[in-house]
Amino acid sequence: MSDRIEELIKEIAAKHGIAVARDDPILVLQTINHRLLQDSANAQQAQLDHFKEEMEAICDRWRIDANDKAQRIVNASLAGATTATNDMLISAAQMCAASIRAEVELTLSKLNGERKTNYRITLLNAIVTFTICAATLFTVVVRI
């Protein structure tokens, strides 16, 4: 600190041409001023540190809030996609079942139609066979 005061005494003498002693009241004021500036700088640094801590806390809260909101959006999107997928699967399964049902009913109606045709052919074959048997029997009886 004495070096600083010595430099100040030299600077006053060089600039103003005035000799100042170490016990001069002007140097006391300079020392008080220097001390006040140091105290002010320390107080400002403490306020800056406190402000920095508050800003870090706010940023951390914003980060947590942003993560929470993003998680809720992702969960809502996932739930919506799951619901849409389930709806599409149910719709596709119903369409598939309806298609299979229509094919089965068509096949059954074709088989039912073929069964009726086969029944008619079998009935006609029976009639023809009965007629042939009757004609054969009539021929045999007539020859006798």
Secondary structure, DSSP 8 states (H G I E B T S, - for coil): -HHHHHHHHHHHHHHH-----TT-HHHHHHHHHHHHHHHHHHHHHHHHHHHHHHHHHHHHHHHHHHHHHHHHHHHHHHHHHHHHHHHHHHHHHHHHHHHHHHHHHHHHHHHHHHHHHHHHHHHHHHHHHHHHHHHHHHHHHHH-
